[in-house]
Structures are given as C-alpha cells and as structure tokens.
Amino acid sequence: MRGNFEHAYQLLTSYFAEVRLSDPDFVFDIETTSCKDKRFTRHFWCFGPPQKTYKLLRPVVIINETFLKRRYRGTLLTTIVIDPSNHIFPLAFSITDSETIESWIYFLELFEYNFHSNDTRFVVISYRNPRIMNVVPKVFLFAIHTFCVFYISNNIKTTLESTIITFRMVAEALTSIYFDKHMNVI
C-alpha cells in the first residue's frame, strides 16, 4: 500500500474486503474501540481455506511476536507451521495495539477457531514469555507447550558458555538414549 500509515489503517477494512472477493476463504476480524470513532485496536487474518490447509501441515505451531516501529506502534503476532517438506509456512497474523494477555487470547482463540477442533493434539513452540505461558494452556486444552531451542541456547550462551555444545547435542538428539546421555552431562 502506498501513502502514510494513517491512511493505510483507514483502508484496512476495504483491503480485507477486496481480498475476500478474490479468496472467499480469506478470514479476517477487525476490532475497534467504539462504533463512533472506529479507532483501530487489533485485527486478525489468514489466507486460504484454513482447516483444509492446516490438515496438510505438521501438528507443530510456532507462535511469536515482533514489535512495529514508527508513529503507529503495535505488535505483530504470528503463527508459523512446517509443511511436510520442512518448509516454513506463515499461517495466521494479528496486529494489536500492544502485547498483552488479552491480545494473545484474542489471537490464539481466533487461530483455534479457524484451524483446530477442541480435541486436536499438537505442539505449540514459543519463547519463554509469561503472557504466552499463561494463555496457551487456557486456549489450547490438548496442546503440548514447549520452548524454542534457539532462545534457550542464547540464554545458556550468555550464562553458561561451557554448556552450550552439550545443550545443542541434547536439542538435536534423535533418540531418548542420546537425549538422556547428553542430559546427564548437563
């Protein structure tokens, strides 16, 4: 989109409506502060037929965030999955005014509604954010929540330099025997 951020946010609803014309399975939700001033609060979107697409992917969901800069700050929440060929597949997105427990609940509930049935077992990978750690078990009752090896290894690197190689061997172990062997060293 061309122009400034203020104009782009004003066109958001129109943009999503246009996308839906070419992709009837496009899912989006926009929340504003009130009917009168329509100040943007947050929105969610995902492309393609969500449940059909998700059935083709591995049952592992990576959730993360990044912070938006400039005048209109906010937080971009994302879910990324891995396809059967080990390629990264961005699945759903949300831009919220700030990263809060409420924004994570909003994003993950819409994600669950569009992609999962309530009894689906899958793995959620995230970094050790207390907000995420509190929300994931409440929204995904049957999910296994684990933490990203990259973030854990960076924390180890800064505090326990000598343990980093052994930790990588634990993280990359393909059998429980090798996992236990390297874990005992730690």
N, C-alpha and C positions, 0 to 999 in steps of 0.2 A: 504494500500500500504506500502511496506517495503522500506527502504532506507532513503535518506535525502529529504528535501523539494524541493531542486533544481531539483533533478531527478523526483520527483513526479509531479511537474508543467510541466516538459518536456513531461511526459507521459499522460497529461490530455486529449489531443485530441484523443489519441489512446484508452484511457479508455472509453471515451464517445462513440467512435465508437463501441467498444466491447459491451457496454450496449445496444446500439441501435440494435445490432444483436439479442439479446435475447428479447428486448422490442421495437418493431417497432414504438410505440407511444412515446418513450422517446424523449423529446425536450431538445436541448441544443444550446447554442450560445457562441462562444468564440471571444473576441476582443483582438487584439494585436496592438502594436504601429506602426509597419510597416511590409511590406512583407519581407524585408531583414533580420532584426534581430529577428522578431517574439517575442518580449518581451511582456509577459502577461500583460494585462490591467484589464480585467474583464471577467467573464463568468456567464451564467445563465443556470439553468437546472431544470427540473421537470420530475417526473416519471409517467408512466401510460397514458391512454388516457385523456388528460387534460379536455376537455369540457364535456365528459361523466362523469368523476369523479366529476367535480365541480357541476353538476346538482343535485347530490345526497346529497350535503352538505348544511349547513345553509348559508344564504346570509350575513355572517359576516366574514370579513377578518382581521386578526391581523397582522400588519407589525412591524418588529423590526430589530435590528441590534446587533451584538456583534463584538468586536474587536479581531483580531487574533494576537497572540504573536510570539515570536521567530524572526529569521532572516527575514523571508518573511512575513512582516506585511500586514495587509489588513483589510477589513471589510466584515463580512458575513451578508448579508441581507436575511431575511426570511419572508415568508407569512405562516401563520398558520390559519387553519379553524377548525370549530367544526362540527362533524358529527351528525346525528340525535340522536345518543345515548349519546351525550355530551362528546365524546372522542376527544382529540386533534389530528389533522391530519396535519402534515407538508406538504405543497403543492408545494412550489417553493423556489428556493435558488439562490443566486448570491454571488460570491466573487469578490470584487472590490479592486482596489489598495488603495482607500481612500473613506471616506464617504463624498460625495459632492452632490450638486443638480443634476449634470449630472449623477452620479451613481444611484441616486434614480429614475431619469427619465428613464434611461436605464432599470432598474429592473422592475419598475411599468408598463412601456409600453409593455415590453415582457410578463409580467404577464397578462395584459389586453388582449393582442393579443391572448394568448393561452387559456384564461378562460372566457372572457366576450364578450358579444356583446355590442355595444355602448350605447344601451338604457337600460341596466340592472341596476335595483336599488339594492343596497346593502350597508352595513355599513362597514366602514374602522375604525379600532381601532388602535391607536398608542400612543406613549407618545408625549409630547409637544415639539417636535424638530422643530425648524423654517424651516429647509430644507423640512421635510415631510409636514409641514403645507402649504408650498407654492406649492409643487409638486402635492399632492393628488387632489386638485380641478381642476388642469390643465389636468391631465391624466384621472381621473375618473369623467366625467362630471355629472353623475347621482348619485354618491355615497354620502352618508351621512358620514362625517368625525367626529369622536368623540375621546375622550381621555381615556386612560386606568385608571380605578379607582385605581388600585394599586399604580401607580406613583403619582396620585393626593393625595391619602391618605398619602403617605410617605412625600409629601411636606407639607401637613397640620400638620402631626405629628411633624415635626421639627419646625414649626412656630406657630401653634395654637393647642397645646396639648388638650385643653378642648373641641375642636370642633370635634375631630376625631370620637367619638362614634356617634354623630349626623350625621356626614358625611356618615359613614357606613350604617346607617339606611336609609339615602336618596338614597345611591347607591343600596341598596337591596330592595327598595320599589317596590312592585308588582302592585300597582295601582297609578293613578295620585293623588288620595285623600291623601294617605300616603306620597307620594313624596312631595306634597305641604305642608302638615302638618310639616314634618321634615325640609323642606327647609326654612319655615318661622322661625324656631328656629335658623337656621344659620344666 
